[in-house]
Each structure stands twice: as C-alpha cells, then as structure tokens.
C-alpha cells in the first residue's frame, strides 16, 4: 500500500509560479511511473505530466514549456514546478502513482487557483 500527500497549492496571480510537492509513504519501492493530474470544475480529470523511474518526463500540450515535473527517489517525492500560470490552469491537482504490480494510488488533491 502507498499513501500520497500533496502540498503547495494556493492562490496566485496570472503569470506567477507555484511548486507542488507529493510525498509518498508505504511500499514506495514498488512505484513505477508517477504523475500529476488536474480537474477543473465541471470537467473530467486530465493528465498533466508523467515521470518514469528513470526520470523520463512527458507533458500535456498546454503545459509544455511552462511546467516541469521532477522526482526525488531518495525522498520518495515528486514535484511539479508551474511557471507562467494562466487562469485556465485553475484546478484541483492530484498526485498519482502506479506500482509495478499495476496498482494505482491517488493523493487527496491540492487546489490551485490562478486569478486574472
């Protein structure tokens, strides 16, 4: 079992930056790909960025060049640096982890609000 806890959300003006953190605990040795998702009001949850165990990252098109996902295996943590934030980035951001046994784990979410 793996427990994920996000932090770092908040209110920021357009053009500003935030850094989200996700701390994993439990059977962290089984984790493979980790990711950030987001869900805006009235919209489905969408994938924002993924990072493999080797550090290979992929991004959703609208965040490319603005967001950076990183991972610290020693700390069992994954981060999302968000720059040049836009009002349309407003959402609840969720940390996700997949295990090598194909289990999926979710954090409780952290609210990011970008004002115009």
C-alpha positions as CSV (number, residue, x, y, z in Angstrom):
1,X,0.0,0.0,0.0
2,X,1.2,3.5,-0.8
3,X,0.0,6.8,0.7
4,X,0.4,10.1,-1.3
5,X,0.1,13.5,0.2
6,X,0.2,16.7,-1.9
7,X,1.1,20.2,-0.8
8,X,2.0,23.5,-2.3
9,X,-1.3,24.7,-3.8
10,X,-2.7,28.1,-3.3
11,X,-3.8,31.3,-4.9
12,X,-1.5,33.1,-7.4
13,X,-1.9,35.8,-10.0
14,X,-1.6,35.1,-13.7
15,X,2.0,34.9,-14.7
16,X,3.1,33.7,-11.3
17,X,4.6,30.4,-10.2
18,X,3.8,27.6,-7.7
19,X,5.6,24.4,-6.8
20,X,3.5,21.3,-5.9
21,X,5.0,18.5,-3.9
22,X,3.8,15.0,-3.4
23,X,5.3,12.8,-0.7
24,X,4.9,9.0,-0.9
25,X,5.0,6.6,2.0
26,X,4.4,2.9,2.5
27,X,5.6,0.4,-0.2
28,X,7.4,3.0,-2.2
29,X,9.9,0.5,-3.6
30,X,7.1,-0.8,-5.8
31,X,6.4,2.5,-7.5
32,X,7.0,3.0,-11.2
33,X,5.5,5.9,-13.1
34,X,4.3,8.9,-11.1
35,X,2.2,11.7,-12.5
36,X,0.2,14.8,-11.9
37,X,-3.4,15.1,-12.9
38,X,-5.8,18.0,-12.6
39,X,-9.6,18.5,-12.5
40,X,-11.3,21.8,-13.1
41,X,-14.9,22.3,-12.0
42,X,-17.3,20.6,-14.4
43,X,-14.5,19.0,-16.4
44,X,-13.0,15.5,-16.4
45,X,-9.7,14.8,-14.7
46,X,-6.9,15.2,-17.1
47,X,-3.3,14.1,-17.2
48,X,-0.8,17.0,-16.8
49,X,2.6,15.3,-16.7
50,X,4.3,11.9,-16.1
51,X,7.7,10.9,-15.0
52,X,9.2,7.4,-15.1
53,X,11.5,5.7,-12.6
54,X,14.4,6.7,-14.9
55,X,13.3,10.3,-15.0
56,X,11.8,10.4,-18.4
57,X,9.1,13.1,-18.5
58,X,6.1,13.8,-20.7
59,X,3.7,16.7,-20.7
60,X,0.2,17.6,-21.8
61,X,0.5,20.1,-24.7
62,X,-0.9,23.1,-22.9
63,X,1.7,23.0,-20.1
64,X,4.8,22.2,-22.2
65,X,7.4,24.8,-21.6
66,X,5.7,26.1,-18.5
67,X,5.5,23.2,-16.1
68,X,8.3,20.8,-15.1
69,X,7.9,17.5,-13.3
70,X,10.7,16.1,-11.3
71,X,11.3,13.2,-9.0
72,X,13.5,12.6,-5.9
73,X,13.6,8.8,-5.4
74,X,15.6,9.2,-2.2
75,X,12.9,11.3,-0.7
76,X,10.0,9.3,-2.4
77,X,8.7,12.6,-3.7
78,X,7.5,14.0,-7.0
79,X,7.3,17.7,-7.8
80,X,5.5,20.0,-10.3
81,X,7.1,23.4,-10.9
82,X,4.4,25.5,-12.5
83,X,5.5,28.8,-14.2
84,X,3.7,31.4,-16.3
85,X,0.4,30.3,-14.7
86,X,-2.8,31.1,-16.5
87,X,-6.4,31.3,-15.2
88,X,-7.2,28.1,-17.2
89,X,-4.7,26.2,-15.0
90,X,-7.1,26.6,-12.1
91,X,-8.0,23.2,-10.9
92,X,-7.5,20.6,-8.1
93,X,-4.2,18.9,-8.8
94,X,-3.8,15.3,-7.9
95,X,-0.7,13.2,-7.5
96,X,-0.8,9.7,-9.0
97,X,1.5,6.7,-8.6
98,X,1.4,3.4,-10.4
99,X,3.1,0.3,-9.0
100,X,5.0,-2.4,-10.8
101,X,2.1,-4.7,-9.7
102,X,-0.3,-2.4,-11.7
103,X,-1.9,-0.9,-8.6
104,X,-2.9,2.8,-8.8
105,X,-2.7,5.3,-5.9
106,X,-4.1,8.9,-5.6
107,X,-3.4,11.7,-3.3
108,X,-6.3,13.8,-1.8
109,X,-5.6,16.8,-4.2
110,X,-4.5,20.3,-3.7
111,X,-6.3,23.4,-5.0
112,X,-4.5,25.7,-7.4
113,X,-6.3,29.0,-8.2
114,X,-4.9,31.5,-10.8
115,X,-6.5,34.9,-10.8
116,X,-6.6,37.1,-13.9
